[in-house]
Amino acid sequence: MIIRLTFSIVALMLSVGIDVTFANELNPAPEHNCDKLAAHPKHPEKVGAGVEWSDLNPENAIQACKDAVSLFPNEARFKYQLGRAFDKQEALNDAIKWYKLAAELGDVRAQFSLGLVFSEGQGIPPNHEAAAKWFGRAAKSGNAAAQANLATMYLKGHGVEQNYKSAIKWYTLAAEQEFVDAEFALGWMYIYGKDVPQDKAAGVKWLTLAANHGSSEAQTTLGVTYRIGEAVTQNYDSALKWLQLAAEQGSASAQYYLGDMYIYGQGVPRDFTRALMWWTISAANDYELAIDDMGFFDGRLSLAEKKIAEQLAKKWIEEHPFRTTATVEAKVPAPSDAEVPNEDVNLSQEDIEKGLDALLKEDFSTALYIFKLPAEQGHAQAQYFLGMTYSKAKHIPKRRKLAFKWFTRAAEQGNSAAQSILGVLYARGRGVPKDRNQAHKWLLIADRLGAKDAKFMRDLFLTDLTPTEIDMGQRLADEWLEKHPN
């Protein structure tokens, strides 16, 4: 009786020219070539196996999905898949258009994708309010990734008013779906009392769940927790287990702490060679403590022992090509002499203030959006600020080398602040192999061009220059200044 009544209503609506918009819910469109070329493997309403992002061919998928949208104009999944294809092609305005059309029809994956596009702001200005809106809609529909992203926005106050209770609420909902990033976030917040009342038992619970689900961050944190006996009974075996798992996944901090345990003989025989191996791998992954502490082995290991450690590190990196962001002997290409600035590039004082404000708030996507294009077009001040952005954005792979690259470009154009920083980078080996001659050169140049901190930095980092090094640095500085008289 109910079925007959439904069909009678449909027939009546059709007879008077009313569009039956829910027809697709009753009869989803059959599999189309658009599904084969652009469906997301985790889309809840996908038809077929789906296509990984790396395998998506946007040119073929766009045409197929345009055909599908024409045939089935009310099918949300085809609109989403067309948006996904445009997204892969980096045609973001088209991607946003089709994501929105799908999202308004209730496609949860499209809602989440819109949140990502607006929060990352790659190629368009970041819009945290819009990101929060679309993450919120997807989160309310149960999308765990959207719930975790929304929680982070509440935690940082991006696009919404900062609210720690709301952050915990959404992280918990995502974590209860075994979303590993949310499990780790909850564990970290509870164990250290980060923005919530400290609850060490809850922290260990969530960290353990995240670690068992493969989170290297959680494995590292658990390893350190067991090593020092924080919130748990001190247990070196458990510490080694979790740090080893994280180190094998490429966690630079776990690699460092694993080396530290070999130094102190905690749970393993004391072995400086093995410790140096792990610190070398960690340093190749740009981990600051490993880079800064490498001098510990001077006088404790012979040159032959250091060579063995280096060979072990190289072998590990060769066997784990996707677990490191650099090689042991990372080389930075020599910069070109001087970049010709583009006089048409405009970076207003308002833009600079917005970018610096974003940096202070650790809103790195906004800072990158403001500084990257003018930097690429030759604007020296933008290059300097882009270097600052990369130096602070710890989540960006190879950030030190990117920072070095942009400080170098700004320095070559005469930016004295960048020259001063570049001297320090060379002195400390940050993003580039240590080079005292280059460090001295750039700090001398910066000092002569008016950088107020250059002399202080030279006295701080280059206190024991030999007469030969002093002469070499002055000669290099003089040569550069002769080539750049203005």
C-alpha positions in Angstrom: 0.0 0.0 0.0 2.8 2.4 0.9 4.8 1.5 -2.2 1.7 2.1 -4.4 1.0 5.4 -2.8 4.6 6.5 -3.4 4.5 5.7 -7.0 1.1 7.4 -7.3 2.5 10.6 -5.8 5.5 10.5 -8.2 3.2 10.0 -11.2 1.0 13.0 -10.0 4.1 15.2 -9.7 5.4 14.2 -13.1 1.9 14.9 -14.6 2.0 18.5 -13.4 5.6 19.1 -14.4 7.3 19.0 -11.0 10.9 17.8 -11.0 11.4 14.7 -9.0 14.8 15.6 -7.3 14.8 12.6 -5.1 14.7 10.1 -8.0 18.5 9.5 -7.8 18.2 8.5 -4.1 15.7 5.8 -5.2 17.7 4.8 -8.3 21.4 5.7 -8.2 22.9 6.1 -11.6 24.6 3.0 -12.9 28.4 2.8 -13.1 29.9 5.2 -15.6 33.3 5.8 -17.0 33.5 8.8 -14.7 33.4 6.3 -11.7 36.3 4.3 -13.2 38.4 7.4 -13.7 37.7 9.7 -10.8 35.8 8.0 -7.9 37.4 8.4 -4.5 38.3 5.0 -3.0 36.8 6.1 0.4 33.7 7.8 -1.0 30.7 6.3 0.9 28.6 6.2 -2.3 31.3 5.3 -4.8 30.4 2.8 -7.5 33.4 0.6 -8.3 36.8 0.4 -6.7 37.8 4.1 -7.0 41.0 5.7 -8.1 43.9 6.8 -5.9 44.9 10.5 -6.2 48.3 9.6 -7.7 46.7 7.5 -10.4 44.0 10.0 -11.4 44.4 11.3 -15.0 42.6 14.7 -14.9 42.3 15.1 -18.7 40.5 11.8 -19.3 38.5 12.1 -16.1 37.2 15.6 -16.8 35.7 14.7 -20.1 34.1 11.5 -18.8 32.6 13.2 -15.8 31.3 16.1 -17.9 29.4 13.4 -19.9 28.1 11.8 -16.7 26.9 15.1 -15.3 25.0 15.8 -18.6 23.4 12.4 -18.5 22.6 12.4 -14.7 22.3 16.1 -13.7 21.0 15.3 -10.2 23.7 12.7 -9.3 25.9 14.3 -6.7 28.7 11.8 -7.0 29.4 12.8 -10.6 29.6 16.4 -9.7 32.0 15.6 -6.9 34.1 13.4 -9.2 34.3 16.2 -11.8 35.4 18.6 -9.0 38.1 16.0 -8.0 39.4 15.8 -11.5 39.6 19.6 -11.8 41.3 19.6 -8.3 44.0 17.2 -9.6 44.4 19.5 -12.7 44.9 22.4 -10.2 42.0 24.2 -11.8 40.8 25.3 -8.4 38.0 27.6 -9.4 36.4 24.8 -11.4 37.0 22.4 -8.6 35.3 24.6 -6.1 32.3 25.1 -8.5 31.7 21.4 -8.8 32.5 20.5 -5.2 30.0 23.1 -4.1 27.3 21.8 -6.4 27.9 18.3 -5.0 28.1 19.5 -1.5 24.8 21.3 -1.7 23.3 18.0 -2.7 24.6 16.5 0.4 27.8 14.8 -0.8 29.9 14.5 2.3 33.1 13.9 0.5 32.6 17.1 -1.5 31.9 19.0 1.7 35.2 17.8 3.2 37.1 18.5 0.0 35.8 22.1 0.0 37.0 22.5 3.6 40.5 21.3 2.5 40.7 23.6 -0.5 39.7 26.7 1.6 41.9 25.8 4.6 45.0 25.1 2.5 44.6 28.0 0.2 46.9 26.7 -2.5 46.5 28.9 -5.5 43.6 30.8 -3.8 43.5 33.0 -0.7 42.9 30.8 2.4 39.4 31.2 3.8 39.2 29.7 7.3 35.6 30.7 7.8 34.5 28.9 4.6 36.7 25.9 5.6 35.1 25.7 9.0 31.6 25.9 7.4 32.2 22.9 5.1 34.2 20.9 7.6 31.3 21.4 10.0 28.7 20.1 7.5 30.8 17.1 6.7 31.5 16.5 10.4 27.9 16.6 11.3 27.3 13.9 8.7 29.9 11.7 10.5 33.0 12.2 8.3 35.9 11.5 10.7 38.5 13.5 8.8 36.2 16.5 8.8 35.6 16.1 12.5 39.3 16.1 13.2 39.9 19.1 11.0 37.1 21.0 12.6 38.5 20.1 16.0 41.9 21.6 15.0 40.1 24.8 13.8 38.4 25.1 17.2 41.8 24.4 18.9 43.6 27.2 17.0 40.7 29.6 16.6 40.9 29.5 12.8 37.6 30.5 11.2 35.7 29.9 14.4 36.0 31.3 17.9 38.6 29.3 19.9 36.8 26.7 22.0 38.7 23.9 23.6 35.6 22.0 24.7 34.4 21.9 21.0 37.9 20.8 20.0 37.7 17.9 22.4 34.2 17.0 21.3 35.1 16.7 17.6 38.4 15.0 18.2 36.6 12.5 20.4 34.0 11.8 17.7 36.7 11.3 15.1 38.8 9.2 17.4 35.9 6.9 18.2 35.9 6.1 14.5 39.6 5.1 14.8 40.8 8.2 13.0 44.4 8.1 14.0 45.2 11.8 13.9 42.4 12.5 16.3 43.5 9.7 18.6 47.0 11.2 18.7 45.7 14.7 19.2 43.6 13.6 22.2 46.5 11.6 23.7 48.8 14.5 23.4 46.4 17.0 24.9 45.4 14.8 27.8 48.9 13.5 28.8 50.5 17.0 28.8 47.4 18.9 29.9 47.5 20.9 26.6 44.5 23.2 26.7 42.5 20.7 28.7 42.7 19.4 32.3 45.5 16.9 32.5 44.4 13.2 32.5 47.4 11.0 32.0 45.5 7.7 32.0 43.3 9.0 29.1 46.4 10.3 27.4 48.1 7.0 27.5 44.9 5.2 26.3 44.5 7.4 23.2 48.3 7.4 22.4 48.4 3.7 22.6 45.4 3.4 20.3 47.0 5.8 17.8 50.4 4.0 18.1 48.8 0.6 17.4 47.0 2.2 14.4 50.4 3.2 13.0 50.9 6.8 14.0 54.6 7.5 14.2 53.9 10.6 16.3 52.1 8.6 18.8 54.7 5.9 18.8 57.4 8.5 19.4 55.5 10.2 22.2 54.8 6.8 23.9 58.5 5.9 23.5 59.6 9.0 25.3 56.8 8.6 27.9 58.0 5.1 28.8 61.7 6.2 28.7 61.2 8.9 31.3 58.4 7.2 33.3 55.9 10.0 32.6 52.3 8.9 33.2 53.5 5.2 33.1 56.0 3.1 34.9 59.4 3.6 33.4 60.1 0.7 31.0 63.1 0.9 28.6 61.9 -2.2 26.6 58.6 -0.5 25.9 60.4 2.7 25.1 62.7 0.9 22.6 59.8 -0.9 21.0 57.8 2.3 20.2 60.8 4.4 19.2 62.1 1.7 16.9 58.7 1.4 15.2 58.5 5.2 14.8 62.1 5.4 13.6 61.5 2.8 11.0 58.6 4.9 9.7 61.0 7.9 9.3 60.2 9.9 12.4 63.3 12.1 12.8 62.6 12.7 16.5 62.3 9.0 17.2 65.6 8.4 15.4 67.2 11.0 17.6 65.8 9.6 20.9 66.7 6.1 19.8 70.3 7.2 19.3 70.2 8.9 22.7 69.2 5.5 24.3 72.3 4.0 22.8 74.4 6.8 24.2 73.1 6.1 27.8 72.8 2.3 27.4 69.1 2.3 28.3 67.6 -1.1 27.4 70.5 -1.7 25.0 74.3 -2.0 25.4 76.0 1.4 25.2 77.1 1.9 21.6 78.3 5.3 20.4 78.6 4.1 16.8 75.0 3.0 16.7 74.0 6.2 18.4 75.8 8.3 15.7 74.1 6.2 13.0 70.7 7.1 14.3 71.6 10.8 14.8 73.0 11.0 11.3 69.7 9.6 9.9 67.8 12.1 12.1 70.0 15.0 11.0 69.5 13.9 7.3 65.8 14.3 8.1 66.5 17.9 9.3 66.0 17.3 13.0 67.4 20.3 14.9 68.6 18.5 18.0 70.5 15.9 16.0 72.1 18.6 13.9 73.0 20.7 17.0 74.3 17.8 19.1 76.5 16.1 16.5 79.6 17.5 18.1 79.0 15.2 21.1 80.9 12.4 19.3 84.1 14.5 18.8 86.7 12.9 21.0 84.5 10.0 21.8 84.7 8.2 18.4 87.6 7.8 16.1 87.5 8.8 12.5 87.2 5.1 11.6 84.3 4.6 13.9 82.5 7.7 12.6 83.0 6.4 9.1 81.3 3.1 10.1 78.4 5.0 11.6 78.1 7.1 8.4 78.1 3.9 6.3 75.4 2.3 8.5 73.3 5.4 8.1 73.7 5.5 4.3 72.7 1.8 4.2 69.6 2.4 6.3 68.6 5.4 4.1 69.1 3.3 0.9 66.9 0.6 2.3 64.2 3.1 3.4 64.0 5.5 0.5 60.6 6.8 1.5 61.5 7.3 5.2 63.9 10.2 4.8 63.7 13.6 3.3 67.3 13.9 2.5 70.6 12.0 2.0 73.4 11.9 4.5 75.5 14.1 2.4 72.8 16.5 1.3 74.2 19.0 -1.2 72.5 22.3 -1.9 72.9 23.6 -5.4 75.0 26.7 -5.6 72.7 29.8 -6.1 73.0 31.9 -9.2 75.0 35.1 -8.8 72.1 37.5 -8.7 68.4 37.4 -9.4 67.0 40.1 -11.7 64.0 41.5 -9.7 60.7 42.0 -11.5 59.9 45.7 -11.1 56.2 45.0 -11.7 55.9 42.8 -8.6 53.9 44.6 -5.9 53.9 43.7 -2.2 52.1 46.3 -0.3 52.8 47.2 3.3 49.3 45.9 4.1 50.2 42.5 2.5 53.4 42.4 4.6 51.5 43.1 7.8 48.9 40.5 6.9 51.7 38.0 6.2 53.6 38.7 9.4 50.4 38.6 11.4 49.7 35.1 9.9 53.3 34.0 10.8 52.8 35.1 14.4 49.5 33.1 14.5 51.3 30.1 12.9 48.8 30.4 10.0 51.5 29.3 7.5 49.1 28.7 4.6 48.1 32.4 4.6 51.7 33.5 4.9 52.8 31.2 2.0 49.9 32.5 -0.1 51.0 36.2 0.5 54.7 35.8 0.0 55.3 32.9 -2.4 54.2 34.5 -5.7 56.1 37.8 -5.3 59.1 35.9 -4.1 59.1 33.7 -7.2 58.8 36.8 -9.3 62.0 38.3 -7.7 60.7 40.5 -4.9 63.6 40.4 -2.4 61.6 41.3 0.7 59.0 38.7 -0.1 61.9 36.2 -0.5 63.2 37.1 2.9 59.7 36.6 4.5 59.2 33.4 2.6 62.4 32.1 4.1 61.1 33.1 7.5 57.9 31.2 6.8 59.6 28.0 5.8 62.0 28.3 8.8 59.1 28.3 11.2 56.7 25.9 9.5 57.9 22.7 11.1 55.3 20.5 9.3 56.7 21.2 5.8 59.2 18.6 4.5 62.7 19.9 3.8 61.7 23.2 5.3 65.3 24.1 6.3 66.5 23.7 2.7 63.6 25.7 1.4 64.3 28.5 4.0 68.0 28.4 2.9 67.0 28.7 -0.8 64.8 31.8 -0.2 67.2 33.5 2.2 69.9 33.0 -0.4 67.9 34.6 -3.1 67.0 37.6 -0.9 70.6 37.9 0.2 71.9 37.9 -3.4 69.6 40.9 -4.1 71.1 42.8 -1.2 68.6 42.2 1.6 70.9 42.6 4.7 68.6 40.8 7.1 68.6 37.8 4.9 72.4 38.0 4.5 72.8 38.0 8.3 70.5 34.9 8.7 72.4 33.2 5.8 75.6 33.7 7.6 74.2 32.0 10.7 72.8 29.1 8.6 76.3 28.5 7.2 77.9 28.8 10.6 75.5 26.3 12.2 74.9 24.0 9.2 71.2 24.6 9.0 69.7 23.5 5.6 73.3 23.6 4.2 76.6 21.9 5.1 78.6 24.0 7.6 81.0 26.5 5.8 82.8 29.0 8.0 84.1 30.9 5.0 80.6 31.4 3.6 79.3 32.3 7.1 82.0 34.9 7.6 81.5 36.3 4.1 77.7 36.8 4.5 78.0 38.2 8.0 80.7 40.7 6.8 78.5 41.8 3.9 75.4 42.1 6.1 77.4 44.2 8.6 78.7 46.5 5.8 75.1 46.9 4.5 73.8 47.9 7.8 72.3 44.8 9.5 72.4 45.7 13.2 72.8 42.1 14.4 75.5 40.9 12.0 78.5 41.8 14.1 77.0 40.3 17.1 76.2 37.1 15.2 79.8 37.0 13.9 81.2 37.3 17.4 78.8 34.7 18.7 79.2 32.0 16.1 82.7 32.6 14.6 84.8 33.4 17.7 87.8 31.1 16.7 88.4 32.0 13.1 92.0 31.4 12.0 93.9 34.2 10.2 93.5 32.2 7.0 89.7 32.0 7.5 89.5 35.7 8.3 91.4 36.6 5.1 89.2 34.2 3.0 86.0 35.6 4.4 87.0 39.2 3.7 88.1 38.4 0.2 84.8 36.7 -0.6 82.9 39.6 0.9 84.9 42.1 -1.1 84.4 40.2 -4.3 80.6 40.1 -3.8 80.4 43.8 -2.9 82.4 44.7 -6.0 79.9 42.8 -8.2 77.0 44.4 -6.4 78.0 48.1 -6.0 74.4 49.2 -5.4 
